[in-house]
Amino acid sequence: MYYSFKIQTTRQRLQEAMRTVVVMQMPADHSEDEISIATKRMVSDAKEIEAVCMTLRVQGCDEGRFIECLQTMTAEHVFVKLSQASPGDLVNARQFRDSESF
């Protein structure tokens, strides 16, 4: 698989994206208000949510274990820049850092 993925974001948006993934994985455990907010964030924070999910997948966490894997994850763990030159090549990944500008 060949891909390139890069976003500019903030720690707060990544934290919101991680919370959104948790709510959407286990909606029965959350209030209607939390689900409503998460649903809105799926549009407004779509790139951040995709970055969180892609990070989990690249680290070998299948979707059924997202909540478990997110328990030890912080915004600094999220990959905000991923690239692969061609199929079969190594994936280059850069994690979020407040002090860095992409």
Secondary structure, DSSP 8 states (H G I E B T S, - for coil): ---EEE----HHHHHHHHHHHHHHH-GGGS-HHHHHHHHHHHHHTHHHHHHHHHHHHHTT--GGGHHHHHTT--GGGSEEEEE-SSTTS--EEEE--TT---
